[in-house]
């Protein structure tokens, strides 16, 4: 189906709310599993291609997206029902003996079997985010999980010497040597939400500290931009995953999507606690991402670029475009510069033409450089259109 012309007004709150509703309708009610929880693996047409695997990132992101919908008055009773179902399922990931949260479960006959019990700070970032959003959406029982998850992170992953969180531990909490910015970035996001949900300054303090250490101190080690991978002493690991494109959570190269995501987080931080330099740093990250990674021939942002500025991964990912238009909108509002609205419109027009599925709803996950489809797996583990619906909510918030 060809998207409607002329293009919609992408800056219109009515359009943004409608798009969230359309995207939500791809998942609800079809993703609700009668046996409990939600299905995590959906094809383009919404059919389920793995009914049993449950990934912690999808489990938590479902809570976040449904909570945002409920707070925004979208999705009706089915969204509220799905929020409760998704929130209740989180308990199956948690090991009551260790406090850890299993990365992967096999769910059948109402029973969960752990497939991968590894503890990831990235996963706990979304556990924290889920509890914060569920509490803000009025779910009883969510508030206690905010402090509980923060204290678990404090005990198991926080490294006061470096002022950052470690990344990964075994099921019995043996820390592994890898360190990464991605977990700390999403922990910054989660801590901002925890502050919004509770008003407790300790969460905002920690979010500000993470932002300073990643976007200033660590960035200074990588030419002023955010590199993804580090050793246990937080020295830059330039070669980690250099020859492996399969790890979606730890890709090699500078990530335009993470630069624009950090731009957005710096602006959110500045809203809550204004500080000199935050807006300019956000501009630097966003402007660099657009300049280095925009595909002048086919449109859209490439996935990654090498330290020399060359494109190292020319695929197009849905979340990169979505996070970037959210950052563009926030920059437009924060700076008053019209060029950011132009970037916003350009990103949306590209996504509307190539990523939005106008037949079945939601966004495709990944395209080749020429925007051709790679797979019919629209929502594998971790996607659930958390980035796309979240970006729309971000813009709606900015427009207020």
Secondary structure as UniProt FT lines:
FT   TURN            10..11
FT   HELIX           13..27
FT   TURN            28..31
FT   TURN            34..35
FT   STRAND          41..42
FT   TURN            44..45
FT   STRAND          48..50
FT   STRAND          53..55
FT   HELIX           56..71
FT   TURN            72..73
FT   HELIX           76..93
FT   TURN            96..98
FT   STRAND          104..108
FT   TURN            109..110
FT   STRAND          111..116
FT   STRAND          119..120
FT   HELIX           121..136
FT   TURN            137..138
FT   TURN            140..141
FT   HELIX           143..156
FT   STRAND          158..159
FT   TURN            160..163
FT   STRAND          164..165
FT   STRAND          168..169
FT   TURN            171..172
FT   STRAND          179..180
FT   HELIX           181..198
FT   HELIX           201..212
FT   HELIX           213..218
FT   HELIX           219..222
FT   TURN            223..224
FT   STRAND          229..230
FT   TURN            232..233
FT   TURN            238..243
FT   TURN            248..249
FT   STRAND          254..255
FT   HELIX           256..272
FT   TURN            276..277
FT   HELIX           278..293
FT   TURN            296..298
FT   STRAND          304..305
FT   TURN            307..308
FT   STRAND          311..313
FT   STRAND          316..317
FT   HELIX           318..335
FT   HELIX           338..354
FT   TURN            358..360
FT   STRAND          366..367
FT   TURN            369..370
FT   TURN            381..382
FT   TURN            384..385
FT   HELIX           386..399
//
